[in-house]
Amino acid sequence: MTAQEKIFRARGTPPEFGVSGIGIFATEISADTVADDFIPKSQLDTGKIIIKLAAFSEQLDGDDCDVWAAVVGQTPVRIAHMVPLGPVIGRPDPFLIELDAAHFPDVPQPAGPTEYIVKVIVYKDSAGTEDPSNEIRIVIDKNPPFGLKFPTPRLTPPVPAAIFTNAPPDSQRTVDEVWLRVAANANLQLEFGVGFANHRLDDELELHLVSGGVDKVVPVGTVPVDGKVLVPSSELRNLPNGRVLAHFFWIDHVGNRSASSTPAPLLTLALALPPVLRKAPLVPATDPDGTNTIYLDDFRATGNIRAIVQRAFIDNLEPGDQVMIYVEDTSDPTNYKELGPVPINDVDVPFTLDYKGFFEDLFGTYEEATEFKIWTEVVRGTDTFPSPELFFWAYLYPSGGVYPELPGDVNPAFALPVVTGASNTPNDLQPGDRDKPGKIEVTLKITEQPLSSTETATFYVAGKYVGEVTPFSDTIKFSYDITAAVMAALPTPSTLAYWTRQKTGIDKNITKSSPETVLVSGKKIDLLAPTIRIRNPLKVQMDCYAMNNAATDWKVAIGVPKDAVNLPQGTVITMNIAAYSDEAGTNLIPGTPDSQPYTILAPGVPDVVGVGSAAIFKLAQPRRGAVAWIKYWYTANIGGVQTSIPIIKKLDTITSSSEYCDRTPVPLT
């Protein structure tokens, strides 16, 4: 292309605005504007004005355009030349023409906005066939309300100051709770001047209320033609008490913001300030800042725990204010409890946090420690004001399962322990058991959870620790040996035994069984051995000579040695005999045992007890040649049943003539 061609194609002749060769504009342009064709300030701030060129019917890759503009009433000026529209494929619709905003200054005269007419001429394939667009009107307004454009742009504060038409009548215009309770004062009735230059009804007002360094923004929006505005009186509750100043800004519909008005006194605020809670409630059981876990033991010690609302950490309380306590499961906000409201004045307010109906419900079926949070809320009318939260842990699961008596430490559903001694008599310790080891054992009921490897069972007898068991795997039967020393130290005539269940290594939430009564006899006493009459010391046996009168009375005469310490006068003893077919005394002959009570006589008077009968002795030796042995001993209740050492001797009630002691014949077979 030659230089002359470029000059020829410069297309410098201004178009005739408002005219089309055939009266129809086939090429359409537009711009994004707000009301009345104003370009918004947000677009002007980018330094660009965008003209949108709609797609036309015959598009070629070489198309370009010129842009012409002029202040309304002035000669158009080309402000963009040969703007390429680019390849048809991919050409956006509309095509955006970016124009430097400097081509559209807001001229200083006149004082109002500046109106421009814009037109685009499209040149087909960048040649000389032109296609003019429609004309669009755009309005440039960079001058905020109360701004001056001439001789240089500057801002002036909006005037006049707001008028408080329903202000309190006193000289300080004091707004207090009494004034606010009047229905007519639900709003601050303010009046603003709207007669400033270039004012539009869609201009918006932004009001600021200032007190004590707090600047509260109150968006007002558009203002009626009479300038009267209602501001909710509740907005004042966000300000500190004292002198309240008002200042404001006007923002036109384009987005130009005026300078601030000069702050002017509006009223004096004397409201009841919102309460400020500076600390979570105190829970002493957590020691006191949540570091200690709450266990069942905390409830067992006092019946409940407490949460204390500390008055010293609440500011701006007013008469009639009340407080509440909330406790919530941190993992489940629907699991919570509340207490109150109750009045609060000048002293701390304690809340009782019971186990029953409170923590029992919160903890529910959890089996591990659970985190909770607690906080206070001050209630003033329909408003509430929360405190900070205190987080703490609670572990309220008792080993062995939940039971109705919680938080008590005895579970009556637990199986009872069984204490045995060497005699193996359940819960009944004989004198012979007292100097030997014993055992305490528990067999769980079918309804009880087995003792697991994470639990420990501990045994107690007579209130003293005996031992503990932690199984390797689940078990329903467990025991511990009781030393002979412990058995010897047990009190008579009975004592109590119980066992406990707990999580291994955690000496909290320990649960007991009910106590089991164990009968305890006194310690074994070595009673002196009984004696029988013996004719020949070389033949120690029980025979006819040992009887009182064998011919008429078959009672064997057994002597009881005098023992002033263990068997004082008046002591009742029981003399016992039994016949056996073997010398070891293991094969009892049925029908031969006999027992007779006897009361010890005065010192110096022999004690002889008659025991037995003809029938007993004849059962022991029912025929000729029958051999039997007799065992004899006595018992006395001395701190429990005491037994002399049993003596076994050969029995012989058959004479050399094959007659019994009473001279009756002995059967042959």
C-alpha positions in Angstrom: 0.0 0.0 0.0 1.4 3.4 -1.0 1.6 6.4 1.2 -0.9 8.1 -1.1 -3.4 5.3 -0.7 -3.0 5.7 3.1 -3.8 9.4 2.8 -6.7 8.7 0.6 -8.1 6.1 3.1 -7.6 8.5 6.0 -11.3 9.2 5.7 -11.0 12.5 7.5 -14.3 14.0 6.6 -16.6 14.2 9.7 -19.8 12.2 9.3 -23.1 13.9 9.3 -24.5 12.8 12.6 -28.1 11.7 12.6 -28.2 10.8 8.9 -28.0 7.6 7.0 -27.9 7.3 3.2 -31.0 5.2 3.1 -32.5 6.3 6.4 -31.7 2.9 8.1 -28.7 2.1 10.3 -27.7 -1.4 9.5 -24.8 -1.2 12.0 -25.7 -1.0 15.7 -23.6 0.2 18.6 -24.4 0.5 22.3 -22.7 1.2 25.7 -23.1 -0.1 29.2 -24.7 2.8 31.1 -26.8 3.5 34.1 -30.0 5.6 34.2 -30.2 8.4 31.7 -27.2 7.1 29.7 -24.6 7.9 32.4 -21.3 6.0 32.2 -20.8 4.4 35.7 -17.9 5.7 37.7 -16.6 2.1 38.0 -16.0 2.1 34.3 -14.5 5.5 34.1 -12.1 4.5 36.9 -10.6 1.8 34.5 -9.6 4.6 32.1 -11.6 2.9 29.3 -15.0 3.4 27.8 -16.4 0.4 26.0 -18.5 0.7 22.9 -20.2 -2.5 21.8 -20.5 -3.1 18.0 -23.1 -5.6 17.1 -22.4 -8.2 14.3 -23.6 -7.1 10.8 -24.7 -9.1 7.8 -21.7 -9.1 5.5 -18.5 -9.5 7.6 -15.0 -9.9 6.1 -11.7 -10.6 7.8 -10.4 -7.2 6.8 -13.2 -5.1 8.3 -12.2 -2.1 10.4 -13.9 1.0 11.8 -13.5 4.6 12.8 -15.1 6.1 16.0 -16.3 9.6 16.0 -17.5 11.6 19.1 -18.4 15.1 20.1 -19.9 17.0 23.0 -23.5 17.5 22.2 -23.8 20.6 19.9 -20.1 20.5 18.8 -18.4 19.2 15.7 -17.6 15.4 15.8 -14.0 14.4 16.1 -12.5 11.1 15.1 -11.1 9.6 18.3 -10.2 6.1 16.9 -9.0 5.3 13.4 -9.0 2.0 11.4 -9.8 -0.2 14.4 -9.4 -3.7 13.0 -12.3 -6.0 13.8 -10.2 -9.2 13.1 -11.0 -12.5 11.4 -14.7 -13.3 11.1 -14.2 -16.7 12.6 -13.8 -16.0 16.3 -15.0 -12.3 16.1 -17.0 -11.7 19.2 -20.5 -10.5 19.1 -20.7 -7.8 20.1 -17.2 -6.6 19.2 -15.9 -4.5 22.1 -14.2 -1.3 21.1 -12.0 0.1 23.9 -11.7 3.9 23.9 -9.4 5.9 26.1 -11.6 7.7 28.6 -9.4 10.8 28.1 -11.4 11.3 24.8 -14.4 12.0 27.1 -13.5 14.6 29.6 -16.1 16.0 32.0 -15.8 19.6 30.8 -15.7 22.2 33.6 -18.5 24.3 32.0 -21.4 24.0 32.5 -21.6 22.8 36.1 -23.7 19.8 35.2 -22.6 16.5 33.5 -21.1 16.4 30.0 -23.1 14.7 27.2 -21.4 13.1 24.3 -22.7 11.7 21.0 -20.8 8.7 19.7 -20.9 7.1 16.3 -19.0 4.3 14.5 -18.3 4.0 10.8 -17.5 0.4 9.6 -15.4 0.1 6.5 -16.0 -3.2 4.6 -12.7 -5.1 4.2 -10.9 -1.9 5.3 -11.7 -0.3 2.0 -13.7 2.8 1.1 -17.3 1.5 1.4 -18.5 2.9 4.7 -21.4 1.7 6.9 -22.4 4.3 9.6 -23.9 3.1 12.8 -26.6 4.6 14.9 -25.7 7.4 17.3 -25.6 6.8 21.0 -25.6 9.3 23.8 -23.3 8.8 26.8 -23.1 11.1 29.8 -19.9 11.7 31.7 -20.2 12.8 35.3 -17.0 12.8 37.4 -18.3 15.5 39.8 -19.6 14.2 43.1 -22.6 15.9 44.9 -21.5 19.2 46.3 -18.4 19.1 44.0 -17.2 22.0 41.9 -15.7 21.6 38.4 -14.7 25.1 37.8 -12.2 26.6 37.8 -10.6 23.3 39.1 -12.4 20.2 40.5 -12.7 20.2 44.3 -15.0 18.9 47.0 -17.1 20.8 49.5 -18.8 19.4 52.6 -22.5 18.6 52.1 -24.9 21.0 54.0 -27.0 21.4 56.0 -26.5 19.2 59.0 -29.1 16.6 59.8 -32.1 17.8 61.7 -33.4 15.5 64.5 -37.1 16.2 64.4 -38.2 13.8 67.3 -35.3 14.6 69.5 -35.7 14.4 73.3 -36.7 17.8 74.7 -33.8 18.3 77.1 -30.9 20.5 76.1 -28.6 17.5 75.7 -31.1 15.6 73.6 -30.6 12.6 75.9 -31.6 9.3 74.5 -32.1 6.7 77.3 -34.0 3.5 77.8 -37.1 5.5 78.8 -37.1 7.5 75.6 -36.6 4.3 73.5 -39.5 2.5 75.1 -41.9 5.1 73.7 -43.4 3.6 70.5 -43.0 6.8 68.5 -39.3 6.7 69.1 -38.7 3.4 67.4 -36.9 5.4 64.8 -34.7 8.5 64.7 -36.7 10.9 62.5 -34.0 12.9 60.6 -34.3 15.5 57.9 -31.7 16.2 55.3 -31.4 19.0 52.7 -31.9 17.9 49.2 -31.9 21.2 47.3 -28.2 21.0 46.3 -27.1 21.4 42.6 -27.6 18.5 40.3 -29.5 16.5 42.9 -31.4 13.5 41.6 -33.9 11.4 43.4 -31.8 8.3 42.9 -28.9 9.8 44.8 -28.2 7.8 47.9 -27.3 8.9 51.4 -24.8 7.2 53.7 -25.1 8.2 57.4 -22.4 7.8 60.0 -23.0 8.0 63.8 -19.9 8.6 65.8 -19.4 8.1 69.6 -16.3 7.4 71.7 -14.2 6.7 68.6 -16.7 4.3 67.1 -17.9 5.3 63.7 -21.2 3.4 62.9 -22.2 3.3 59.2 -26.0 3.5 58.7 -26.8 2.8 55.0 -29.9 5.0 54.3 -30.2 4.7 50.5 -32.3 7.0 48.5 -34.0 10.0 50.2 -37.6 11.1 49.6 -38.1 14.5 48.0 -38.9 16.0 51.4 -35.6 14.8 52.8 -37.1 12.9 55.7 -35.4 9.7 56.7 -36.2 7.1 59.4 -33.2 5.4 61.1 -34.0 2.5 63.5 -33.2 3.6 67.0 -31.7 0.2 67.6 -28.7 1.3 65.7 -27.7 3.4 68.7 -27.1 0.2 70.7 -24.0 -0.4 68.7 -22.4 2.8 70.1 -20.8 3.6 73.4 -22.7 6.1 75.6 -21.8 9.8 75.3 -22.1 12.6 72.8 -23.1 11.2 69.4 -22.1 13.1 66.2 -23.6 12.6 62.8 -21.9 13.1 59.4 -22.9 11.8 56.0 -22.0 11.3 52.4 -24.1 11.6 49.2 -23.4 9.1 46.5 -24.9 9.9 43.1 -26.4 7.2 40.8 -23.2 7.0 38.8 -21.1 6.2 42.0 -19.4 9.5 42.7 -19.1 9.9 46.4 -19.2 13.3 48.0 -16.9 14.6 50.7 -18.1 14.0 54.3 -20.3 16.6 55.9 -18.9 18.3 58.9 -19.6 16.1 62.0 -22.4 17.8 64.0 -23.8 16.9 67.5 -26.9 14.9 67.1 -27.8 13.6 70.6 -26.4 12.3 73.9 -26.6 8.6 74.4 -27.3 7.2 77.8 -28.5 3.6 77.1 -28.1 0.4 79.1 -25.0 -1.0 77.3 -25.0 -4.6 76.1 -23.5 -6.9 78.7 -20.0 -8.1 78.0 -19.1 -11.5 79.4 -15.3 -11.7 79.6 -14.9 -15.2 81.0 -16.5 -18.7 80.7 -18.2 -20.0 83.8 -16.0 -21.5 86.5 -16.3 -25.3 86.9 -14.1 -26.1 90.0 -14.2 -29.8 89.3 -12.1 -29.1 86.1 -9.4 -27.4 88.3 -10.6 -24.7 87.1 -9.8 -24.2 83.5 -10.7 -27.5 81.9 -7.4 -29.4 82.5 -9.0 -32.0 84.8 -11.4 -34.7 83.5 -14.7 -35.0 85.4 -15.3 -38.6 86.6 -18.1 -40.3 88.5 -16.0 -39.8 91.6 -16.6 -36.1 91.4 -20.3 -36.7 91.8 -19.8 -39.4 94.4 -17.9 -37.0 96.6 -20.5 -34.2 96.8 -23.6 -35.5 94.9 -23.1 -33.0 92.1 -20.6 -30.6 90.6 -21.0 -26.8 90.2 -20.7 -24.2 87.5 -20.3 -20.7 88.8 -21.1 -17.5 86.9 -18.6 -15.0 88.2 -20.2 -11.5 88.5 -16.8 -9.7 88.4 -16.3 -10.8 84.8 -19.5 -9.4 83.4 -19.7 -5.7 82.4 -22.8 -3.5 81.9 -25.3 -5.6 83.8 -28.7 -4.0 84.4 -31.4 -4.8 86.9 -33.6 -7.6 85.5 -30.8 -9.3 83.6 -30.7 -13.0 83.9 -28.2 -15.7 83.2 -28.3 -19.2 81.8 -25.8 -22.1 81.6 -25.4 -24.3 78.5 -23.4 -27.6 78.4 -23.0 -29.1 74.9 -21.4 -32.2 73.4 -18.7 -30.8 71.1 -19.2 -33.7 68.6 -23.0 -33.4 68.6 -24.5 -29.9 68.9 -28.0 -31.5 69.3 -26.8 -33.1 72.6 -27.0 -30.3 75.1 -28.5 -29.2 78.4 -29.4 -25.8 79.7 -30.2 -24.4 83.2 -31.9 -21.1 84.0 -32.5 -18.3 83.4 -32.1 -17.0 86.9 -31.6 -13.4 88.1 -28.1 -12.0 88.5 -27.3 -8.9 90.5 -24.1 -8.2 92.4 -23.0 -11.7 93.5 -21.8 -14.9 91.8 -24.5 -17.3 90.6 -23.8 -21.0 91.2 -25.5 -23.6 89.0 -25.8 -27.2 90.3 -24.9 -29.8 87.6 -26.4 -33.0 88.8 -25.6 -36.4 87.5 -29.2 -37.6 87.3 -31.2 -35.8 84.6 -28.2 -33.9 83.4 -24.8 -35.5 82.9 -26.3 -38.9 82.8 -28.3 -37.9 79.7 -25.4 -36.0 78.1 -22.9 -38.8 78.5 -25.5 -41.5 77.5 -24.0 -44.7 76.2 -20.5 -43.4 75.6 -17.8 -45.7 76.8 -14.8 -43.4 76.4 -14.0 -39.9 77.6 -16.0 -37.2 75.7 -15.3 -33.5 75.3 -18.0 -31.0 76.3 -18.2 -27.2 76.3 -19.9 -24.9 78.7 -20.8 -21.3 78.4 -23.0 -18.6 80.0 -25.6 -16.4 78.3 -27.0 -13.2 79.8 -30.7 -12.8 78.9 -32.0 -9.3 78.5 -35.5 -9.2 77.2 -35.4 -11.1 73.9 -31.7 -10.7 73.5 -28.9 -13.0 74.6 -25.2 -12.3 75.1 -22.9 -15.3 75.3 -19.7 -15.7 77.2 -16.5 -17.4 76.0 -16.6 -21.2 76.1 -14.8 -23.6 78.5 -13.9 -26.9 77.0 -13.5 -29.9 79.3 -13.6 -33.7 79.3 -16.0 -36.0 81.1 -15.5 -39.8 81.5 -18.5 -41.2 83.2 -18.6 -44.8 82.1 -18.4 -47.4 84.9 -16.8 -50.8 84.0 -19.4 -53.5 83.9 -22.1 -51.4 82.3 -24.6 -48.8 83.3 -26.8 -49.4 86.3 -29.7 -47.6 88.0 -27.8 -46.5 91.1 -25.3 -44.3 89.2 -23.3 -42.3 90.3 -23.2 -44.5 93.4 -20.3 -46.9 93.5 -22.2 -50.1 94.2 -23.7 -52.1 91.4 -26.2 -54.5 93.0 -26.3 -56.5 89.7 -22.7 -57.7 90.2 -22.2 -61.3 91.2 -21.2 -61.7 94.9 -17.8 -63.0 95.9 -17.3 -66.4 97.5 -14.7 -66.8 100.3 -13.5 -70.3 101.2 -10.9 -71.7 103.5 -9.2 -75.1 103.7 -12.6 -76.6 104.7 -13.9 -75.4 101.3 -17.1 -74.2 103.0 -18.5 -71.2 101.0 -18.4 -68.0 103.1 -18.1 -69.9 106.4 -14.6 -70.0 107.7 -14.0 -72.8 110.3 -11.4 -72.6 113.0 -9.2 -75.0 111.0 -9.3 -72.5 108.1 -7.9 -69.7 110.2 -4.2 -70.7 110.0 -4.2 -71.8 106.4 -4.5 -69.9 103.0 -7.9 -69.3 101.6 -9.4 -68.0 98.3 -11.9 -65.4 97.1 -13.6 -66.1 93.8 -16.2 -64.5 91.5 -18.3 -66.2 88.9 -20.1 -63.6 86.7 -23.8 -64.0 86.0 -24.9 -64.7 82.5 -26.2 -61.2 82.2 -22.9 -59.6 83.1 -20.2 -58.5 80.7 -17.1 -60.7 80.9 -14.1 -59.2 82.6 -11.9 -58.0 79.6 -8.2 -57.6 79.3 -8.6 -53.9 79.6 -10.2 -54.2 83.1 -9.0 -55.1 86.6 -10.9 -56.8 89.3 -9.8 -56.1 92.8 -10.8 -58.1 95.9 -11.4 -56.9 99.5 -12.1 -58.7 102.7 -12.7 -57.0 106.0 -12.3 -53.7 104.2 -8.7 -54.5 103.3 -7.1 -55.0 99.9 -6.4 -58.7 99.1 -5.3 -58.7 95.5 -6.3 -57.9 91.9 -6.7 -59.7 88.6 -6.3 -58.5 85.0 -7.1 -61.4 82.6 -5.3 -62.0 79.3 -8.7 -62.5 77.6 -12.3 -62.2 78.4 -13.3 -64.3 81.4 -16.3 -64.9 83.6 -14.5 -66.6 86.5 -11.6 -65.2 88.4 -10.1 -65.6 91.8 -7.2 -64.6 94.1 -5.5 -66.5 97.0 -5.8 -65.2 100.5 -2.7 -65.6 102.6 -2.8 -67.5 105.9 -1.8 -64.2 107.6 -4.9 -62.5 106.3 -7.1 -65.4 107.2 -5.7 -65.4 110.8 -6.4 -61.6 111.1 -10.0 -61.7 110.1 -12.5 -60.5 112.8 -15.1 -62.8 114.3 -18.0 -63.7 114.2 -18.4 -62.4 110.6 -16.9 -59.9 108.1 -17.7 -58.5 104.7 -16.1 -59.3 101.3 -16.6 -57.5 98.0 -14.9 -56.9 94.7 -14.5 -53.9 92.4 -14.2 -53.5 88.6 -12.4 -50.7 86.8 -10.5 -49.8 83.7 -6.9 -50.9 84.1 -4.6 -48.1 85.1 -7.5 -45.6 85.7 -8.3 -45.4 89.4 -11.6 -43.6 88.7 -15.2 -44.8 88.2 -14.4 -47.8 90.3 -17.6 -49.9 90.8 -18.2 -52.2 93.7 -20.2 -55.3 94.2 -22.7 -55.5 97.1 -21.0 -56.8 100.3 -21.1 -60.5 101.0 -21.2 -61.7 104.6 -18.6 -64.2 105.5 -18.9 -66.1 108.8 -15.6 -66.3 110.6 -14.9 -68.7 113.4 -12.3 -68.0 116.0 -8.8 -69.1 115.6 -8.1 -72.8 116.2 -7.6 -73.6 119.9 -5.7 -76.7 120.9 -8.3 -78.3 123.2 -6.9 -81.0 125.6 -7.6 -84.5 124.3 -10.5 -86.4 125.9 -9.7 -89.6 127.8 -11.3 -93.0 128.4 -10.8 -95.6 131.1 -8.2 -98.1 130.2 -7.5 -101.3 132.3 -4.1 -102.1 130.8 -1.9 -99.2 129.6 -0.3 -101.6 127.1 -3.7 -102.2 125.5 -5.1 -98.8 124.8 -8.6 -99.5 123.4 -12.2 -98.8 124.0 -13.9 -101.8 125.5 -16.3 -102.8 128.2 -14.0 -101.4 130.9 -14.4 -97.9 129.4 -18.2 -98.0 129.9 -20.0 -96.7 133.0 -21.8 -100.1 133.5 -21.6 -102.4 130.6 -24.3 -104.7 132.0 -27.0 -102.0 132.2 -25.6 -98.8 130.6 -23.7 -99.0 127.4 -22.5 -95.4 127.5 -18.8 -95.0 127.2 -17.4 -92.7 129.9 -15.2 -90.1 128.2 -13.3 -87.7 130.4 -12.8 -84.0 129.6 -9.5 -82.6 131.1 -10.0 -79.5 133.1 -9.0 -76.3 131.2 -9.8 -73.1 133.2 -8.8 -70.9 130.2 -10.7 -72.5 127.4 -13.3 -74.5 129.2 -14.3 -72.6 132.3 -17.2 -73.7 134.5 -20.5 -73.5 132.6 -19.0 -74.0 129.1 -21.2 -76.2 127.0 -19.4 -78.8 125.0 -20.6 -81.6 122.7 -19.0 -85.0 123.0 -18.9 -87.1 119.7 -18.3 -90.7 118.8 -18.4 -92.6 115.5 -17.4 -96.2 114.5 -15.4 -97.1 111.4 -14.5 -100.4 109.8 -10.9 -99.2 109.1 -8.2 -98.0 111.4 -7.7 -94.8 109.3 -11.3 -93.7 110.1 -12.5 -93.3 106.6 -15.2 -95.9 106.3 -18.0 -94.8 108.6 -20.3 -97.5 109.9 -23.8 -96.1 109.4 -25.9 -95.6 112.5 -22.9 -95.3 114.8 -22.3 -91.6 115.3 -23.6 -90.1 118.5 -23.3 -86.6 120.1 -24.2 -85.6 123.6 -24.1 -82.1 125.1 -22.3 -81.5 128.4 -21.8 -78.5 130.8 -18.4 -78.2 132.4 -18.6 -78.5 136.2 -16.9 -76.6 138.9 -13.1 -76.8 139.4 -12.1 -80.0 141.2 -15.2 -81.9 140.0 -14.3 -84.4 137.3 -16.0 -83.9 133.9 -17.1 -87.3 132.5 -19.5 -87.5 129.6 -21.5 -90.6 128.8 -21.9 -91.2 125.0 -23.2 -94.1 122.9 -25.6 -97.0 123.4 -25.9 -100.8 123.1 -27.4 -100.4 119.6 -24.4 -98.2 118.4 -21.7 -100.5 119.7 -23.5 -103.7 118.4 -23.8 -102.0 115.0 -20.1 -101.5 115.1 -19.5 -105.2 115.9 -22.6 -107.0 114.6 -21.1 -110.6 114.5 -18.3 -112.7 115.9 -14.9 -111.7 114.8 -16.0 -108.2 113.6 -13.3 -105.6 114.0 -14.1 -101.9 114.4 -12.4 -98.7 115.4 -14.0 -95.8 117.4 -13.3 -92.1 117.0 -14.1 -89.7 119.8 -13.7 -86.0 120.2 -15.5 -83.0 121.6 -16.4 -79.5 120.3 -16.9 -76.2 122.0 -18.0 -72.8 120.7 -15.1 -70.6 121.6 -15.2 -67.7 119.1 -16.4 -70.2 116.6 -16.7 -74.0 116.8 -13.5 -75.4 118.2 -12.6 -79.1 117.9 -10.4 -81.3 120.0 -8.0 -83.5 118.0 -10.1 -86.6 117.1 -8.7 -89.9 118.7 -9.2 -93.3 117.0 -8.9 -96.4 119.0 -9.7 -100.0 118.5 -13.2 -101.0 119.7 -13.8 -104.3 121.4 -17.1 -105.0 123.1 -17.1 -108.8 122.5 -15.9 -111.1 125.4 -13.9 -114.3 125.0 -17.2 -116.1 125.5 -18.5 -114.4 122.3 -20.8 -112.3 124.4 -21.3 -108.5 124.4 -20.5 -106.4 127.4 -24.1 -106.9 128.6 -23.5 -110.8 128.4 -25.9 -111.2 125.4 -24.6 -113.5 122.8 -22.9 -112.2 119.6 -24.3 -113.6 116.4 -22.2 -116.0 114.5 -22.8 -114.3 111.2 
